[in-house]
């Protein structure tokens, strides 16, 4: 299996809502997955709740990769996500992400910080909404 990347993950989670969420999670995330977003840790079950909620509120997203680096099982990137919400509003976030991949190339751990470039104060937590 080839190693995953954040562009593929976000595209499948947000733009390919015809794909079953559990299949997307299994393909890209280790069973032991943990994520820290803006200082708050979550396990795979919490991340799955987050992804399910995103699918409820996001109509589509465009992912712009600004930087992407790999070194063995380490992965880092800086990307922007341009989100069109189902309510017609838009959000733009820039994300700084550092990750560790498992032996199968899936995300084992992600630590990220988000910077909202466009949106309302209520959109600030879109990176961790459940």
Backbone atoms as SQL, in Angstrom:
CREATE TABLE atoms (id INTEGER PRIMARY KEY, chain TEXT, resi INTEGER, resn TEXT, atom TEXT, x REAL, y REAL, z REAL);
INSERT INTO atoms VALUES
  (1, 'A', 1, 'UNK', 'N', 0.840, -1.181, 0.000),
  (2, 'A', 1, 'UNK', 'CA', 0.000, 0.000, 0.000),
  (3, 'A', 1, 'UNK', 'C', 0.886, 1.245, 0.000),
  (4, 'A', 2, 'UNK', 'N', 0.563, 2.225, -0.816),
  (5, 'A', 2, 'UNK', 'CA', 1.341, 3.459, -0.823),
  (6, 'A', 2, 'UNK', 'C', 0.898, 4.350, 0.332),
  (7, 'A', 3, 'UNK', 'N', 1.810, 5.199, 0.765),
  (8, 'A', 3, 'UNK', 'CA', 1.526, 6.078, 1.900),
  (9, 'A', 3, 'UNK', 'C', 0.457, 7.102, 1.530),
  (10, 'A', 4, 'UNK', 'N', -0.377, 7.390, 2.493),
  (11, 'A', 4, 'UNK', 'CA', -1.449, 8.354, 2.286),
  (12, 'A', 4, 'UNK', 'C', -0.901, 9.772, 2.299),
  (13, 'A', 5, 'UNK', 'N', -1.738, 10.720, 1.938),
  (14, 'A', 5, 'UNK', 'CA', -1.397, 12.142, 2.010),
  (15, 'A', 5, 'UNK', 'C', -2.662, 12.921, 2.319),
  (16, 'A', 6, 'UNK', 'N', -2.504, 14.119, 2.822),
  (17, 'A', 6, 'UNK', 'CA', -3.665, 14.875, 3.293),
  (18, 'A', 6, 'UNK', 'C', -4.593, 15.289, 2.163),
  (19, 'A', 7, 'UNK', 'N', -4.052, 15.528, 0.970),
  (20, 'A', 7, 'UNK', 'CA', -4.919, 15.893, -0.151),
  (21, 'A', 7, 'UNK', 'C', -5.912, 14.771, -0.454),
  (22, 'A', 8, 'UNK', 'N', -5.429, 13.528, -0.527),
  (23, 'A', 8, 'UNK', 'CA', -6.318, 12.384, -0.784),
  (24, 'A', 8, 'UNK', 'C', -7.347, 12.221, 0.321),
  (25, 'A', 9, 'UNK', 'N', -6.897, 12.361, 1.562),
  (26, 'A', 9, 'UNK', 'CA', -7.801, 12.207, 2.703),
  (27, 'A', 9, 'UNK', 'C', -8.927, 13.235, 2.643),
  (28, 'A', 10, 'UNK', 'N', -8.571, 14.505, 2.527),
  (29, 'A', 10, 'UNK', 'CA', -9.592, 15.552, 2.535),
  (30, 'A', 10, 'UNK', 'C', -10.514, 15.462, 1.333),
  (31, 'A', 11, 'UNK', 'N', -9.957, 15.117, 0.174),
  (32, 'A', 11, 'UNK', 'CA', -10.803, 14.969, -1.007),
  (33, 'A', 11, 'UNK', 'C', -11.839, 13.864, -0.801),
  (34, 'A', 12, 'UNK', 'N', -11.411, 12.721, -0.284),
  (35, 'A', 12, 'UNK', 'CA', -12.348, 11.617, -0.059),
  (36, 'A', 12, 'UNK', 'C', -13.338, 11.941, 1.055),
  (37, 'A', 13, 'UNK', 'N', -12.883, 12.590, 2.114),
  (38, 'A', 13, 'UNK', 'CA', -13.787, 12.917, 3.222),
  (39, 'A', 13, 'UNK', 'C', -14.827, 13.962, 2.827),
  (40, 'A', 14, 'UNK', 'N', -14.396, 14.994, 2.114),
  (41, 'A', 14, 'UNK', 'CA', -15.271, 16.132, 1.872),
  (42, 'A', 14, 'UNK', 'C', -15.930, 16.148, 0.501),
  (43, 'A', 15, 'UNK', 'N', -15.239, 15.693, -0.525),
  (44, 'A', 15, 'UNK', 'CA', -15.781, 15.769, -1.889),
  (45, 'A', 15, 'UNK', 'C', -16.335, 14.450, -2.404),
  (46, 'A', 16, 'UNK', 'N', -15.967, 13.365, -1.792),
  (47, 'A', 16, 'UNK', 'CA', -16.430, 12.043, -2.242),
  (48, 'A', 16, 'UNK', 'C', -17.359, 11.446, -1.186),
  (49, 'A', 17, 'UNK', 'N', -18.427, 12.164, -0.891),
  (50, 'A', 17, 'UNK', 'CA', -19.333, 11.712, 0.149),
  (51, 'A', 17, 'UNK', 'C', -20.156, 10.492, -0.274),
  (52, 'A', 18, 'UNK', 'N', -19.997, 10.074, -1.542),
  (53, 'A', 18, 'UNK', 'CA', -20.585, 8.822, -1.989),
  (54, 'A', 18, 'UNK', 'C', -19.814, 7.623, -1.420),
  (55, 'A', 19, 'UNK', 'N', -18.568, 7.850, -0.989),
  (56, 'A', 19, 'UNK', 'CA', -17.773, 6.776, -0.379),
  (57, 'A', 19, 'UNK', 'C', -18.172, 6.615, 1.082),
  (58, 'A', 20, 'UNK', 'N', -18.357, 5.395, 1.546),
  (59, 'A', 20, 'UNK', 'CA', -18.699, 5.195, 2.958),
  (60, 'A', 20, 'UNK', 'C', -17.596, 5.745, 3.866),
  (61, 'A', 21, 'UNK', 'N', -17.999, 6.507, 4.874),
  (62, 'A', 21, 'UNK', 'CA', -17.039, 7.143, 5.772),
  (63, 'A', 21, 'UNK', 'C', -16.110, 6.122, 6.405),
  (64, 'A', 22, 'UNK', 'N', -16.632, 4.994, 6.851),
  (65, 'A', 22, 'UNK', 'CA', -15.810, 3.986, 7.513),
  (66, 'A', 22, 'UNK', 'C', -14.727, 3.442, 6.590),
  (67, 'A', 23, 'UNK', 'N', -15.034, 3.292, 5.304),
  (68, 'A', 23, 'UNK', 'CA', -14.043, 2.805, 4.340),
  (69, 'A', 23, 'UNK', 'C', -12.927, 3.836, 4.154),
  (70, 'A', 24, 'UNK', 'N', -13.288, 5.119, 4.114),
  (71, 'A', 24, 'UNK', 'CA', -12.286, 6.177, 3.974),
  (72, 'A', 24, 'UNK', 'C', -11.391, 6.205, 5.209),
  (73, 'A', 25, 'UNK', 'N', -11.998, 6.129, 6.383),
  (74, 'A', 25, 'UNK', 'CA', -11.232, 6.139, 7.634),
  (75, 'A', 25, 'UNK', 'C', -10.291, 4.931, 7.673),
  (76, 'A', 26, 'UNK', 'N', -10.790, 3.745, 7.347),
  (77, 'A', 26, 'UNK', 'CA', -9.950, 2.540, 7.362),
  (78, 'A', 26, 'UNK', 'C', -8.788, 2.633, 6.374),
  (79, 'A', 27, 'UNK', 'N', -9.025, 3.246, 5.218),
  (80, 'A', 27, 'UNK', 'CA', -7.996, 3.340, 4.181),
  (81, 'A', 27, 'UNK', 'C', -6.858, 4.286, 4.592),
  (82, 'A', 28, 'UNK', 'N', -7.176, 5.343, 5.316),
  (83, 'A', 28, 'UNK', 'CA', -6.183, 6.391, 5.571),
  (84, 'A', 28, 'UNK', 'C', -5.708, 6.521, 7.022),
  (85, 'A', 29, 'UNK', 'N', -6.368, 5.840, 7.971),
  (86, 'A', 29, 'UNK', 'CA', -6.047, 6.037, 9.381),
  (87, 'A', 29, 'UNK', 'C', -5.865, 4.709, 10.102),
  (88, 'A', 30, 'UNK', 'N', -4.794, 4.616, 10.851),
  (89, 'A', 30, 'UNK', 'CA', -4.487, 3.437, 11.655),
  (90, 'A', 30, 'UNK', 'C', -5.561, 3.233, 12.725),
  (91, 'A', 31, 'UNK', 'N', -5.800, 1.994, 13.151),
  (92, 'A', 31, 'UNK', 'CA', -6.735, 1.759, 14.265),
  (93, 'A', 31, 'UNK', 'C', -6.322, 2.501, 15.539),
  (94, 'A', 32, 'UNK', 'N', -5.035, 2.763, 15.709),
  (95, 'A', 32, 'UNK', 'CA', -4.532, 3.460, 16.906),
  (96, 'A', 32, 'UNK', 'C', -4.404, 4.966, 16.681),
  (97, 'A', 33, 'UNK', 'N', -5.044, 5.502, 15.660),
  (98, 'A', 33, 'UNK', 'CA', -4.909, 6.908, 15.282),
  (99, 'A', 33, 'UNK', 'C', -5.250, 7.865, 16.420),
  (100, 'A', 34, 'UNK', 'N', -4.419, 8.915, 16.534),
  (101, 'A', 34, 'UNK', 'CA', -4.656, 10.027, 17.463),
  (102, 'A', 34, 'UNK', 'C', -4.381, 11.323, 16.719),
  (103, 'A', 35, 'UNK', 'N', -5.139, 12.366, 17.092),
  (104, 'A', 35, 'UNK', 'CA', -4.965, 13.658, 16.435),
  (105, 'A', 35, 'UNK', 'C', -5.047, 14.776, 17.470),
  (106, 'A', 36, 'UNK', 'N', -4.142, 15.752, 17.317),
  (107, 'A', 36, 'UNK', 'CA', -4.201, 16.964, 18.136),
  (108, 'A', 36, 'UNK', 'C', -4.415, 18.135, 17.193),
  (109, 'A', 37, 'UNK', 'N', -5.522, 18.839, 17.387),
  (110, 'A', 37, 'UNK', 'CA', -5.843, 20.014, 16.588),
  (111, 'A', 37, 'UNK', 'C', -5.921, 21.218, 17.514),
  (112, 'A', 38, 'UNK', 'N', -5.069, 22.185, 17.251),
  (113, 'A', 38, 'UNK', 'CA', -5.034, 23.404, 18.066),
  (114, 'A', 38, 'UNK', 'C', -4.952, 23.091, 19.556),
  (115, 'A', 39, 'UNK', 'N', -4.173, 22.061, 19.895),
  (116, 'A', 39, 'UNK', 'CA', -3.913, 21.716, 21.290),
  (117, 'A', 39, 'UNK', 'C', -4.836, 20.691, 21.911),
  (118, 'A', 40, 'UNK', 'N', -5.900, 20.275, 21.227),
  (119, 'A', 40, 'UNK', 'CA', -6.869, 19.320, 21.795),
  (120, 'A', 40, 'UNK', 'C', -6.699, 17.952, 21.136),
  (121, 'A', 41, 'UNK', 'N', -6.458, 16.934, 21.973),
  (122, 'A', 41, 'UNK', 'CA', -6.258, 15.569, 21.484),
  (123, 'A', 41, 'UNK', 'C', -7.587, 14.851, 21.281),
  (124, 'A', 42, 'UNK', 'N', -7.625, 13.968, 20.293),
  (125, 'A', 42, 'UNK', 'CA', -8.770, 13.103, 20.035),
  (126, 'A', 42, 'UNK', 'C', -8.267, 11.758, 19.538),
  (127, 'A', 43, 'UNK', 'N', -9.048, 10.718, 19.773),
  (128, 'A', 43, 'UNK', 'CA', -8.713, 9.392, 19.261),
  (129, 'A', 43, 'UNK', 'C', -9.434, 9.163, 17.931),
  (130, 'A', 44, 'UNK', 'N', -9.297, 7.972, 17.386),
  (131, 'A', 44, 'UNK', 'CA', -9.904, 7.690, 16.072),
  (132, 'A', 44, 'UNK', 'C', -11.422, 7.817, 16.115),
  (133, 'A', 45, 'UNK', 'N', -12.062, 7.381, 17.204),
  (134, 'A', 45, 'UNK', 'CA', -13.521, 7.500, 17.312),
  (135, 'A', 45, 'UNK', 'C', -13.945, 8.971, 17.300),
  (136, 'A', 46, 'UNK', 'N', -13.212, 9.810, 18.021),
  (137, 'A', 46, 'UNK', 'CA', -13.517, 11.236, 18.027),
  (138, 'A', 46, 'UNK', 'C', -13.290, 11.858, 16.664),
  (139, 'A', 47, 'UNK', 'N', -12.208, 11.453, 15.994),
  (140, 'A', 47, 'UNK', 'CA', -11.942, 11.965, 14.648),
  (141, 'A', 47, 'UNK', 'C', -13.046, 11.535, 13.689),
  (142, 'A', 48, 'UNK', 'N', -13.536, 10.309, 13.833),
  (143, 'A', 48, 'UNK', 'CA', -14.623, 9.829, 12.970),
  (144, 'A', 48, 'UNK', 'C', -15.880, 10.661, 13.186),
  (145, 'A', 49, 'UNK', 'N', -16.180, 11.022, 14.430),
  (146, 'A', 49, 'UNK', 'CA', -17.329, 11.903, 14.705),
  (147, 'A', 49, 'UNK', 'C', -17.116, 13.259, 14.024),
  (148, 'A', 50, 'UNK', 'N', -15.898, 13.762, 14.096),
  (149, 'A', 50, 'UNK', 'CA', -15.560, 15.036, 13.447),
  (150, 'A', 50, 'UNK', 'C', -15.783, 14.939, 11.934),
  (151, 'A', 51, 'UNK', 'N', -15.286, 13.882, 11.314),
  (152, 'A', 51, 'UNK', 'CA', -15.435, 13.699, 9.869),
  (153, 'A', 51, 'UNK', 'C', -16.906, 13.585, 9.475),
  (154, 'A', 52, 'UNK', 'N', -17.693, 12.883, 10.281),
  (155, 'A', 52, 'UNK', 'CA', -19.130, 12.741, 10.007),
  (156, 'A', 52, 'UNK', 'C', -19.809, 14.114, 10.056),
  (157, 'A', 53, 'UNK', 'N', -19.453, 14.924, 11.051),
  (158, 'A', 53, 'UNK', 'CA', -20.032, 16.265, 11.178),
  (159, 'A', 53, 'UNK', 'C', -19.614, 17.140, 9.999),
  (160, 'A', 54, 'UNK', 'N', -18.341, 17.050, 9.587),
  (161, 'A', 54, 'UNK', 'CA', -17.909, 17.815, 8.424),
  (162, 'A', 54, 'UNK', 'C', -18.725, 17.463, 7.189),
  (163, 'A', 55, 'UNK', 'N', -19.004, 16.184, 7.011),
  (164, 'A', 55, 'UNK', 'CA', -19.802, 15.778, 5.851),
  (165, 'A', 55, 'UNK', 'C', -21.210, 16.366, 5.904),
  (166, 'A', 56, 'UNK', 'N', -21.712, 16.640, 7.094),
  (167, 'A', 56, 'UNK', 'CA', -23.036, 17.262, 7.236),
  (168, 'A', 56, 'UNK', 'C', -23.023, 18.731, 6.839),
  (169, 'A', 57, 'UNK', 'N', -21.934, 19.443, 7.132),
  (170, 'A', 57, 'UNK', 'CA', -21.928, 20.894, 6.937),
  (171, 'A', 57, 'UNK', 'C', -21.185, 21.358, 5.691),
  (172, 'A', 58, 'UNK', 'N', -20.333, 20.518, 5.106),
  (173, 'A', 58, 'UNK', 'CA', -19.527, 20.913, 3.946),
  (174, 'A', 58, 'UNK', 'C', -20.165, 20.404, 2.658),
  (175, 'A', 59, 'UNK', 'N', -20.391, 21.331, 1.718),
  (176, 'A', 59, 'UNK', 'CA', -20.906, 20.947, 0.401),
  (177, 'A', 59, 'UNK', 'C', -19.764, 20.494, -0.501),
  (178, 'A', 60, 'UNK', 'N', -18.644, 21.236, -0.450),
  (179, 'A', 60, 'UNK', 'CA', -17.470, 20.864, -1.245),
  (180, 'A', 60, 'UNK', 'C', -16.255, 21.595, -0.685),
  (181, 'A', 61, 'UNK', 'N', -15.086, 21.121, -1.103),
  (182, 'A', 61, 'UNK', 'CA', -13.850, 21.747, -0.647),
  (183, 'A', 61, 'UNK', 'C', -12.794, 21.652, -1.741),
  (184, 'A', 62, 'UNK', 'N', -11.952, 22.665, -1.772),
  (185, 'A', 62, 'UNK', 'CA', -10.787, 22.648, -2.652),
  (186, 'A', 62, 'UNK', 'C', -9.559, 22.672, -1.753),
  (187, 'A', 63, 'UNK', 'N', -8.656, 21.746, -2.009),
  (188, 'A', 63, 'UNK', 'CA', -7.456, 21.612, -1.194),
  (189, 'A', 63, 'UNK', 'C', -6.271, 22.123, -2.008),
  (190, 'A', 64, 'UNK', 'N', -5.543, 23.080, -1.452),
  (191, 'A', 64, 'UNK', 'CA', -4.360, 23.631, -2.103),
  (192, 'A', 64, 'UNK', 'C', -3.134, 23.253, -1.274),
  (193, 'A', 65, 'UNK', 'N', -2.273, 22.432, -1.847),
  (194, 'A', 65, 'UNK', 'CA', -1.054, 22.028, -1.162),
  (195, 'A', 65, 'UNK', 'C', 0.001, 23.113, -1.368),
  (196, 'A', 66, 'UNK', 'N', 0.510, 23.637, -0.264),
  (197, 'A', 66, 'UNK', 'CA', 1.529, 24.683, -0.319),
  (198, 'A', 66, 'UNK', 'C', 2.927, 24.108, -0.124),
  (199, 'A', 67, 'UNK', 'N', 3.048, 23.162, 0.796),
  (200, 'A', 67, 'UNK', 'CA', 4.306, 22.466, 1.072),
  (201, 'A', 67, 'UNK', 'C', 3.960, 21.045, 1.487),
  (202, 'A', 68, 'UNK', 'N', 4.800, 20.080, 1.103),
  (203, 'A', 68, 'UNK', 'CA', 4.583, 18.693, 1.503),
  (204, 'A', 68, 'UNK', 'C', 5.933, 17.998, 1.563),
  (205, 'A', 69, 'UNK', 'N', 6.218, 17.391, 2.696),
  (206, 'A', 69, 'UNK', 'CA', 7.503, 16.739, 2.915),
  (207, 'A', 69, 'UNK', 'C', 7.301, 15.348, 3.503),
  (208, 'A', 70, 'UNK', 'N', 8.164, 14.416, 3.107),
  (209, 'A', 70, 'UNK', 'CA', 8.176, 13.059, 3.663),
  (210, 'A', 70, 'UNK', 'C', 9.603, 12.705, 4.034),
  (211, 'A', 71, 'UNK', 'N', 9.730, 11.969, 5.139),
  (212, 'A', 71, 'UNK', 'CA', 11.015, 11.432, 5.553),
  (213, 'A', 71, 'UNK', 'C', 10.725, 10.128, 6.282),
  (214, 'A', 72, 'UNK', 'N', 10.828, 9.007, 5.574),
  (215, 'A', 72, 'UNK', 'CA', 10.478, 7.721, 6.169),
  (216, 'A', 72, 'UNK', 'C', 9.006, 7.703, 6.557),
  (217, 'A', 73, 'UNK', 'N', 8.750, 7.485, 7.849),
  (218, 'A', 73, 'UNK', 'CA', 7.361, 7.438, 8.306),
  (219, 'A', 73, 'UNK', 'C', 6.876, 8.792, 8.827),
  (220, 'A', 74, 'UNK', 'N', 7.629, 9.833, 8.550),
  (221, 'A', 74, 'UNK', 'CA', 7.245, 11.198, 8.950),
  (222, 'A', 74, 'UNK', 'C', 6.679, 11.938, 7.748),
  (223, 'A', 75, 'UNK', 'N', 5.651, 12.742, 8.005),
  (224, 'A', 75, 'UNK', 'CA', 4.967, 13.491, 6.960),
  (225, 'A', 75, 'UNK', 'C', 4.667, 14.874, 7.516),
  (226, 'A', 76, 'UNK', 'N', 4.861, 15.899, 6.725),
  (227, 'A', 76, 'UNK', 'CA', 4.522, 17.257, 7.128),
  (228, 'A', 76, 'UNK', 'C', 3.990, 18.004, 5.915),
  (229, 'A', 77, 'UNK', 'N', 3.073, 18.910, 6.168),
  (230, 'A', 77, 'UNK', 'CA', 2.595, 19.739, 5.066),
  (231, 'A', 77, 'UNK', 'C', 2.023, 21.043, 5.592),
  (232, 'A', 78, 'UNK', 'N', 1.837, 21.929, 4.650),
  (233, 'A', 78, 'UNK', 'CA', 1.106, 23.174, 4.871),
  (234, 'A', 78, 'UNK', 'C', 0.125, 23.237, 3.720),
  (235, 'A', 79, 'UNK', 'N', -1.154, 23.328, 4.059),
  (236, 'A', 79, 'UNK', 'CA', -2.163, 23.345, 3.012),
  (237, 'A', 79, 'UNK', 'C', -3.282, 24.322, 3.370),
  (238, 'A', 80, 'UNK', 'N', -4.030, 24.713, 2.349),
  (239, 'A', 80, 'UNK', 'CA', -5.225, 25.538, 2.548),
  (240, 'A', 80, 'UNK', 'C', -6.428, 24.736, 2.093),
  (241, 'A', 81, 'UNK', 'N', -7.506, 24.902, 2.842),
  (242, 'A', 81, 'UNK', 'CA', -8.765, 24.262, 2.497),
  (243, 'A', 81, 'UNK', 'C', -9.794, 25.366, 2.280),
  (244, 'A', 82, 'UNK', 'N', -10.351, 25.388, 1.085),
  (245, 'A', 82, 'UNK', 'CA', -11.386, 26.354, 0.707),
  (246, 'A', 82, 'UNK', 'C', -12.712, 25.613, 0.786),
  (247, 'A', 83, 'UNK', 'N', -13.515, 25.934, 1.776),
  (248, 'A', 83, 'UNK', 'CA', -14.732, 25.182, 2.070),
  (249, 'A', 83, 'UNK', 'C', -15.963, 25.970, 1.655),
  (250, 'A', 84, 'UNK', 'N', -16.843, 25.302, 0.907),
  (251, 'A', 84, 'UNK', 'CA', -18.180, 25.824, 0.624),
  (252, 'A', 84, 'UNK', 'C', -19.130, 25.056, 1.531),
  (253, 'A', 85, 'UNK', 'N', -19.715, 25.764, 2.470),
  (254, 'A', 85, 'UNK', 'CA', -20.648, 25.116, 3.402),
  (255, 'A', 85, 'UNK', 'C', -22.021, 24.968, 2.757),
  (256, 'A', 86, 'UNK', 'N', -22.788, 24.021, 3.269),
  (257, 'A', 86, 'UNK', 'CA', -24.132, 23.786, 2.741),
  (258, 'A', 86, 'UNK', 'C', -25.047, 24.991, 2.929),
  (259, 'A', 87, 'UNK', 'N', -24.741, 25.849, 3.911),
  (260, 'A', 87, 'UNK', 'CA', -25.564, 27.036, 4.145),
  (261, 'A', 87, 'UNK', 'C', -25.196, 28.195, 3.225),
  (262, 'A', 88, 'UNK', 'N', -24.243, 27.970, 2.295),
  (263, 'A', 88, 'UNK', 'CA', -23.870, 28.986, 1.324),
  (264, 'A', 88, 'UNK', 'C', -22.687, 29.849, 1.734),
  (265, 'A', 89, 'UNK', 'N', -22.218, 29.708, 2.955),
  (266, 'A', 89, 'UNK', 'CA', -21.066, 30.497, 3.396),
  (267, 'A', 89, 'UNK', 'C', -19.771, 29.792, 3.019),
  (268, 'A', 90, 'UNK', 'N', -18.668, 30.526, 3.134),
  (269, 'A', 90, 'UNK', 'CA', -17.354, 29.987, 2.775),
  (270, 'A', 90, 'UNK', 'C', -16.373, 30.168, 3.926),
  (271, 'A', 91, 'UNK', 'N', -15.456, 29.217, 4.023),
  (272, 'A', 91, 'UNK', 'CA', -14.407, 29.251, 5.038),
  (273, 'A', 91, 'UNK', 'C', -13.094, 28.906, 4.338),
  (274, 'A', 92, 'UNK', 'N', -12.032, 29.615, 4.698),
  (275, 'A', 92, 'UNK', 'CA', -10.698, 29.275, 4.211),
  (276, 'A', 92, 'UNK', 'C', -9.809, 29.109, 5.430),
  (277, 'A', 93, 'UNK', 'N', -9.158, 27.943, 5.513),
  (278, 'A', 93, 'UNK', 'CA', -8.233, 27.678, 6.606),
  (279, 'A', 93, 'UNK', 'C', -6.890, 27.242, 6.042),
  (280, 'A', 94, 'UNK', 'N', -5.838, 27.735, 6.687),
  (281, 'A', 94, 'UNK', 'CA', -4.502, 27.250, 6.387),
  (282, 'A', 94, 'UNK', 'C', -4.110, 26.329, 7.536),
  (283, 'A', 95, 'UNK', 'N', -3.544, 25.183, 7.195),
  (284, 'A', 95, 'UNK', 'CA', -3.236, 24.160, 8.192),
  (285, 'A', 95, 'UNK', 'C', -1.752, 23.811, 8.128),
  (286, 'A', 96, 'UNK', 'N', -1.137, 23.761, 9.314),
  (287, 'A', 96, 'UNK', 'CA', 0.250, 23.336, 9.480),
  (288, 'A', 96, 'UNK', 'C', 0.196, 21.975, 10.159),
  (289, 'A', 97, 'UNK', 'N', 0.643, 20.930, 9.481),
  (290, 'A', 97, 'UNK', 'CA', 0.419, 19.557, 9.911),
  (291, 'A', 97, 'UNK', 'C', 1.735, 18.789, 9.977),
  (292, 'A', 98, 'UNK', 'N', 1.901, 18.058, 11.076),
  (293, 'A', 98, 'UNK', 'CA', 3.019, 17.125, 11.246),
  (294, 'A', 98, 'UNK', 'C', 2.413, 15.783, 11.604),
  (295, 'A', 99, 'UNK', 'N', 2.915, 14.710, 10.988),
  (296, 'A', 99, 'UNK', 'CA', 2.281, 13.405, 11.184),
  (297, 'A', 99, 'UNK', 'C', 3.309, 12.282, 11.203),
  (298, 'A', 100, 'UNK', 'N', 2.842, 11.166, 11.736),
  (299, 'A', 100, 'UNK', 'CA', 3.582, 9.911, 11.726),
  (300, 'A', 100, 'UNK', 'C', 2.688, 8.885, 11.036),
  (301, 'A', 101, 'UNK', 'N', 3.285, 8.082, 10.145),
  (302, 'A', 101, 'UNK', 'CA', 2.547, 7.050, 9.416),
  (303, 'A', 101, 'UNK', 'C', 2.845, 5.684, 10.022),
  (304, 'A', 102, 'UNK', 'N', 1.855, 4.782, 9.960),
  (305, 'A', 102, 'UNK', 'CA', 2.085, 3.419, 10.435),
  (306, 'A', 102, 'UNK', 'C', 2.789, 2.600, 9.353),
  (307, 'A', 103, 'UNK', 'N', 3.048, 1.344, 9.622),
  (308, 'A', 103, 'UNK', 'CA', 3.782, 0.479, 8.701),
  (309, 'A', 103, 'UNK', 'C', 3.051, 0.289, 7.368),
  (310, 'A', 104, 'UNK', 'N', 1.708, 0.480, 7.378),
  (311, 'A', 104, 'UNK', 'CA', 0.915, 0.349, 6.157),
  (312, 'A', 104, 'UNK', 'C', 0.761, 1.668, 5.406),
  (313, 'A', 105, 'UNK', 'N', 1.394, 2.742, 5.890),
  (314, 'A', 105, 'UNK', 'CA', 1.326, 4.024, 5.217),
  (315, 'A', 105, 'UNK', 'C', 0.120, 4.871, 5.579),
  (316, 'A', 106, 'UNK', 'N', -0.600, 4.473, 6.641),
  (317, 'A', 106, 'UNK', 'CA', -1.759, 5.246, 7.094),
  (318, 'A', 106, 'UNK', 'C', -1.345, 6.190, 8.218),
  (319, 'A', 107, 'UNK', 'N', -2.117, 7.240, 8.400),
  (320, 'A', 107, 'UNK', 'CA', -1.821, 8.159, 9.492),
  (321, 'A', 107, 'UNK', 'C', -1.989, 7.458, 10.832),
  (322, 'A', 108, 'UNK', 'N', -0.958, 7.524, 11.655),
  (323, 'A', 108, 'UNK', 'CA', -0.976, 7.003, 13.020),
  (324, 'A', 108, 'UNK', 'C', -1.201, 8.139, 14.007),
  (325, 'A', 109, 'UNK', 'N', -0.563, 9.270, 13.718),
  (326, 'A', 109, 'UNK', 'CA', -0.678, 10.446, 14.589),
  (327, 'A', 109, 'UNK', 'C', -0.580, 11.690, 13.728),
  (328, 'A', 110, 'UNK', 'N', -1.463, 12.651, 13.991),
  (329, 'A', 110, 'UNK', 'CA', -1.417, 13.953, 13.328),
  (330, 'A', 110, 'UNK', 'C', -1.467, 15.022, 14.414),
  (331, 'A', 111, 'UNK', 'N', -0.593, 16.012, 14.278),
  (332, 'A', 111, 'UNK', 'CA', -0.642, 17.194, 15.125),
  (333, 'A', 111, 'UNK', 'C', -0.710, 18.382, 14.184),
  (334, 'A', 112, 'UNK', 'N', -1.758, 19.198, 14.356),
  (335, 'A', 112, 'UNK', 'CA', -1.962, 20.289, 13.427),
  (336, 'A', 112, 'UNK', 'C', -2.415, 21.560, 14.142),
  (337, 'A', 113, 'UNK', 'N', -2.106, 22.661, 13.498),
  (338, 'A', 113, 'UNK', 'CA', -2.569, 23.972, 13.937),
  (339, 'A', 113, 'UNK', 'C', -3.253, 24.608, 12.748),
  (340, 'A', 114, 'UNK', 'N', -4.407, 25.222, 12.994),
  (341, 'A', 114, 'UNK', 'CA', -5.162, 25.837, 11.909),
  (342, 'A', 114, 'UNK', 'C', -5.175, 27.352, 12.072),
  (343, 'A', 115, 'UNK', 'N', -5.201, 28.023, 10.950),
  (344, 'A', 115, 'UNK', 'CA', -5.268, 29.472, 10.904),
  (345, 'A', 115, 'UNK', 'C', -6.419, 29.842, 9.982),
  (346, 'A', 116, 'UNK', 'N', -7.457, 30.466, 10.539),
  (347, 'A', 116, 'UNK', 'CA', -8.601, 30.852, 9.712),
  (348, 'A', 116, 'UNK', 'C', -8.261, 32.108, 8.925),
  (349, 'A', 117, 'UNK', 'N', -8.372, 32.020, 7.610),
  (350, 'A', 117, 'UNK', 'CA', -8.094, 33.147, 6.735),
  (351, 'A', 117, 'UNK', 'C', -9.370, 33.847, 6.287),
  (352, 'A', 118, 'UNK', 'N', -10.480, 33.095, 6.275),
  (353, 'A', 118, 'UNK', 'CA', -11.768, 33.655, 5.860),
  (354, 'A', 118, 'UNK', 'C', -12.872, 32.874, 6.556),
  (355, 'A', 119, 'UNK', 'N', -13.869, 33.590, 7.060),
  (356, 'A', 119, 'UNK', 'CA', -14.994, 32.949, 7.729),
  (357, 'A', 119, 'UNK', 'C', -15.427, 33.763, 8.930),
  (358, 'A', 120, 'UNK', 'N', -16.422, 33.257, 9.618),
  (359, 'A', 120, 'UNK', 'CA', -16.936, 33.937, 10.802),
  (360, 'A', 120, 'UNK', 'C', -16.282, 33.362, 12.050),
  (361, 'A', 121, 'UNK', 'N', -16.477, 34.027, 13.151),
  (362, 'A', 121, 'UNK', 'CA', -15.930, 33.537, 14.421),
  (363, 'A', 121, 'UNK', 'C', -16.436, 32.124, 14.711),
  (364, 'A', 122, 'UNK', 'N', -17.663, 31.818, 14.347),
  (365, 'A', 122, 'UNK', 'CA', -18.242, 30.486, 14.558),
  (366, 'A', 122, 'UNK', 'C', -17.533, 29.415, 13.733),
  (367, 'A', 123, 'UNK', 'N', -16.860, 29.806, 12.655),
  (368, 'A', 123, 'UNK', 'CA', -16.151, 28.856, 11.798),
  (369, 'A', 123, 'UNK', 'C', -14.767, 28.493, 12.329),
  (370, 'A', 124, 'UNK', 'N', -14.309, 29.209, 13.347),
  (371, 'A', 124, 'UNK', 'CA', -12.946, 29.048, 13.839),
  (372, 'A', 124, 'UNK', 'C', -12.653, 27.609, 14.270),
  (373, 'A', 125, 'UNK', 'N', -13.662, 26.884, 14.761),
  (374, 'A', 125, 'UNK', 'CA', -13.441, 25.511, 15.251),
  (375, 'A', 125, 'UNK', 'C', -13.795, 24.444, 14.221),
  (376, 'A', 126, 'UNK', 'N', -13.916, 24.793, 12.948),
  (377, 'A', 126, 'UNK', 'CA', -14.311, 23.812, 11.933),
  (378, 'A', 126, 'UNK', 'C', -13.308, 22.659, 11.847),
  (379, 'A', 127, 'UNK', 'N', -12.065, 22.890, 12.257),
  (380, 'A', 127, 'UNK', 'CA', -11.044, 21.848, 12.226),
  (381, 'A', 127, 'UNK', 'C', -11.211, 20.800, 13.317),
  (382, 'A', 128, 'UNK', 'N', -12.132, 21.042, 14.255),
  (383, 'A', 128, 'UNK', 'CA', -12.348, 20.062, 15.335),
  (384, 'A', 128, 'UNK', 'C', -13.819, 19.910, 15.692),
  (385, 'A', 129, 'UNK', 'N', -14.702, 20.482, 14.901),
  (386, 'A', 129, 'UNK', 'CA', -16.141, 20.416, 15.196),
  (387, 'A', 129, 'UNK', 'C', -16.626, 18.967, 15.262),
  (388, 'A', 130, 'UNK', 'N', -17.502, 18.694, 16.228),
  (389, 'A', 130, 'UNK', 'CA', -18.119, 17.363, 16.323),
  (390, 'A', 130, 'UNK', 'C', -19.578, 17.578, 16.507);
